[in-house]
């Protein structure tokens, strides 16, 4: 189907868009040119989604297909937005990516020529539609599929910064992070803001923030909602700040532990209900992976952590017993990494690292040969190159 009206989102080219999907794109303030360059389209056949790598449970039609592009203008992944979202753990999955697909830094096609110019301000948001809304008013904007999706996993299951960042010029570049309006009230979103700040600063960016106000009724507002309401670049830049604002909320709403300005804090509430924010660590640290080394007799555990000290990120691997004592801090992170004195605070610091580690991968390394019953695989024969089970090597 070919649309004739070039002012209508999706009207250029041969991509079919249902009236509902055209309305959705238009409601985000996305121009026809930007929508056509992205290649939004309506998919009504499950087989097409399977061909793109979506699992059977994800193949819900009709759905809006959203191609994701890298900084070279190549399609590297897809997302779908089903008209009827499936429910997982009691929550609707608004967007889905192919099972096993990797995270990508999405660059709208019309923004590709601007990515290499560090003198042009860069905007970073969550979601392709929001980025497309920004590009529609001439901003160089990239997007992440989720606020924590600036990282991915390598072949060993460890978390690493996405290689896509190497294609984006960040040296000295004004870089504005624009998450949804709830960024200052949701601890996990705010922690993601802290972490992406460290990543961008490590790459030389001049990091700034745009804090969107909520809607008139207190509803969440995204970048596309803000721009579609009739506001433009001038109004957006009035909200820009150079400081990373602290998490908001009452004492009951505040998290027990949180990151701010590259440090780790504990929210202490005394018997009178008075609140104090106590610094536990002058750095941030999160556990990325828990590794079990099994020699057939005993199991030894170690932890892989990523820590940011004075704006510089570094990774280290420590034993689980060493982690509990915090004796690893200076030996692995250096003398500038400081744990606040006091036995009680040290216990709090250890708890903070554990509780603020939201996505911890688990790996088991077998250090013996022979037969072994492995959960989910049954009996397997372990050898130097791997294992042989009921379904083969």
N, C-alpha and C positions, 0 to 999 in steps of 0.2 A: 504494500500500500504506500503510495506517495502522497504527501501533503503539499498543497500548493501555496498556502499562506506562510511565507518565510518568517513572519513575526510570531508565529505560534511555536512554543517549545517543541522540538522534535520534528518540525515541519520540513527541514532540509533532509535530503537523502531519502532512503527507502525504509527507514525504521518505522515499524508500526507502534503506535502508542494509543492505548485506550483513552477514552475521554476522561476517565478517573485519573489516569497517570499523567495526562497532559495538565489536568487541573492541579495535581499535586506539585508538579514541577513549576508551574506558573505561580503557585502560592508561595514558593520559596524565593521568588524574585529572580529566577534564572532566565536569561534571555534566550531567544530562539537559536542564536548563533552558538552560544556556549553549550546549550543542550544538544544541538546537532553534532558539535565537535566531540562531546562526551559519548554520544551514541546510545542514550537511554532507549530502551525498547520494551514492549510488553511481550512476555513469553506465555503462550497458552498450551504448549505441548511439553509434557514431562520429559520426554526423550531428549529434548534439546538441553535441558538442565543436567541430565545425566551425562550427556556428552561433554559438558563443561566441568564435570567433576563433582557435582552435587550428589550427596547420598540420597537414597530412596526417601527417607523421612523428610528431607529438605525440598523435595520436588513437589511443591504446592503451587498450583496454578489457578488463576492467572497471577502473575508476579511481575514486578518491575525489575528488569535486569540493568545493573549499573556496572559498566566496565571500569576497572581501575588502571591507571597509567603510571609509568615511572617517569623520571626526569628526562628520558630520551624519547618520550612520546609513544612508548610501546605498551600494549595491554599486557599486564602481568598478573591480573587476578580479576575476579568478578564478585559482585555482591548481588543478592536479590532481596527485594522487599515484597513479600507475599501480601496479597490483598487480605488474606486470612492467616495471621501469624500462628505458628504452632506454639503450644504451651509446654515449657520445660521447667520443672521444679516450681510450678505455680506462677511462672512469669512468661509473658509473651516475648518471643524472639522477633523483634521488629526487623532486623536485618540478619542475613546469614551469608557466610562465605563457604566455598567448597570444603568439605571435610579434609583436613590435612593441609589445606592451603596456608601459605605463609603470610605474615603481616607485611604490608607495603606502605611506604610513604606515597600517597596518591597525589599526582600532579595533574590538574586539569589540562587538557591538550593545548588550550589557548594560552596557558601560563608557561608552557615549556620554554619559549624564547627568552623569558625573563629570569629563569631559575639561575643562570650563571652570572648574573649581574649583582654583585654585593652592594652596589649603591642604591638598588631599588628595594624598598622595604618589603619584608616577607611577613606574611600572616599565616599562622598555623592554627587549624581548627579541627574539630572532630566530625567526620562525615563528608562524603563527596558532594552532597547537595549544598551544604553550607559553603564549601570552597567554591563551587560553581556560582553561587549567589554573589560571592565577593569578586570573582573574576568578571562577572557581568557588569560591575561598576568600575572595572579597570585595575583592581588590586591583584598583586601577585600572591596567591593563596594556595597552600597545600593542605592536605587533610590526612588524618589518621583514622582507621576504622574504629578505634576506641581510644580512650584517653591514655591507656597503658600500652598502646600498640606501636610506640616508637622503638620498641625492642622486639626481638624475635628469639627463636630457639635454633641452635645449631644442631648438627647431626648427632651430638651426644646428649641432647636434651638441655644443654646449658643456655642461659639467657645471654644474648649479645645485642649490642646496638645494631639496628638494621643497616645493611651495607648501602641502602638507598641514600643515606645521609652524605656519603662520599660524592654524590653527583650534584649536591646542592651547595652553592657558594655561601658560606656563613661568616667568613672572616670579616669582622667589623660591621657586619650587616645588622641594621635595625630589624629585629625579629619579634613580632607581636604574637603572643599566645592568646587565642580567643576561644576559651571553652564556654560551655553553657552557663547560664546565670546562677546555677546551683553550685558552681565550683567552690564558693566560699563557705558553703554550708554542709557539703558532703565530704567527710574525711578522706575517703578513698580517692575522690576526684582531686581534692586539694593535694594529697600526697603525690599523685601523678604529676600535678603542676610543679611541685618541688623537684621531682626527679627529671622531668624533661628540661627544666631550667638548668640543671647540672650538665645534662648532655649538650645543650646548645652552647653554654658557656665554655665547655671543654673544647668546642670547635670554633671558639672565637667570636660567637655572636654577641651582639649588644641586645640582651634580652629585655623585653618590655611586656606589659600585660594590659589587656582590655577586659575590664570586668563589666559584663552586660547586666543591666538591671532586670529584675523579674517583671512579669506582666502586671497589668492593673489589678488582677485578682490574685497575684502572687504566683502565677504559673511560671514554669520554666521557659526561658527564652533562649533560643540559639541564634547564631550569627545570621542565618537565613531569615528567621522570624524578624530580627531587628531591621534588616535591610528591606524586607518585603513590606514593612509597616510604613515605608515612605522615607525612611532616614537614609542618609548617604555617607560618604567618606568623612565629611566634615563632622557630622554628629558622632560617628564612630571614634574619630581621633580625639574628641573631647573626653572620652572615657579612658584614654591611655594613661598608664602610670609606669614609672620606672621601678617601683618597689613591689616586692612580693607581699601581698597583704596576708595577715594572719587569718586563720579559720574563725568564722563567726559562730555564734550560738550561745545559749544560756549554759549555766553550769551543768544542767542535766543533759543538754544536747552535745556538749563538747566531748570529744573522744578522750579517753584516759591518757593516750599517748599520741603524739603527732610530730611532724616535721615542720620547721619554719626557719627560713634564712640559713639553710644548710646545717641545722642543729636538731637535736632530738629532745623533746620536752615531755614532762608529765604534768597532767592537770590534777593538782591536789586540792581536795575539798575537805576542810576541817570540820570539826563537830558543830560549829556554828553556821556552817554552810558557806563560809568564805572561800573564795577560789584563788589559788595561786598557781602560776605556771613556773615549774622548776626545770631548769636545764639539767638533763642527764648526761648528754654527750655533746661535744662541740662539733660533731660530725653526724652524718646519717649512714645507716647500714641496713641492708636487707638480705635475707637468706634467699638465694636463688635455687639451690638444689641441696637435697639430702642424699648422700651416697652411702650405701651399705656394702661393705666388703666382707664376703662370706667365704671362709676357708673350709667349710664343712664341719668345723668344731665350734667356732665362735664367730660372732658378727661384730665388726667394728664400724662405727659410724663417723662420718665426717661431713662438714657443711661447706658449701661454696657460698661466699658472700660477695656483694658489691658494696663498697663504701665510698663516700664522697667526703674528702677532707679539704677544706679551704678551696672548694670549687673543683677539685681534681678527683676523678673517679679512679678507683683501683679495685682489683679483684684478689681474693685470697681464699685458700682452702685450709680449714682448721679441724681438729678433732672435736667431737661433741663434748668431751670432758673439758678440753681447753676452753671451749666456748662458754661453758657455765661459769668459769672463774673470771672471764674477761682479761686473763693474763696475755692474751694474744694481741691486744690492741696496739701497743707500742711496737712490738716485734714485727707485726705485719703492716701497720699503717704509718709508723713513724712517730717521732716525738711530738708532732703538732696535733696528734689525735689524743684528746683528753677525756677521761671518764670522771665525772664529778665525784668528789670524795664522799665517803659515808657508805657503810655496808648496806643500809636500806636502799640508797639510791642506786647502788650497783645492781642489786636485785631488780630494781625497777628498770634499769637500763637494759638488762638482759631480756626482761619481759617485753620491753618496747620493741626491741629488734625482732623478736619472734612474732609479736602481734601485728607489726607493721609489714611483715613479709607475707603479702597476700597471695602470691603464686609461687609455690615451692615445688619444683620438680623432684621426683624420687627415682633413683637409679640403684640397681643392685649389680655388683661386680662379683662374680664367682671366681675364687682363686684356688680351685681344685679341679681335678679331672674325675671322670666317672659318672655313674648314674646319680640323678638328683630329681626329686619331685618338685616342680616349679608351679606355683599357683597360676592357674589359667592356661597352662600348657601340659600338665600331667608329667609323666616321667620322661626325662630327657637325658641324653648322654652328652656330658660336657667334654669338649676336646679343645686343643690349643687354638683352633680357628673359629670356635663358636659352639654350637650345640646341634644335636640331632634329636628330633622328637617324632611324634606320631605322624606329623605331616611333612617330615623331611628336615633338611638343614635349614 
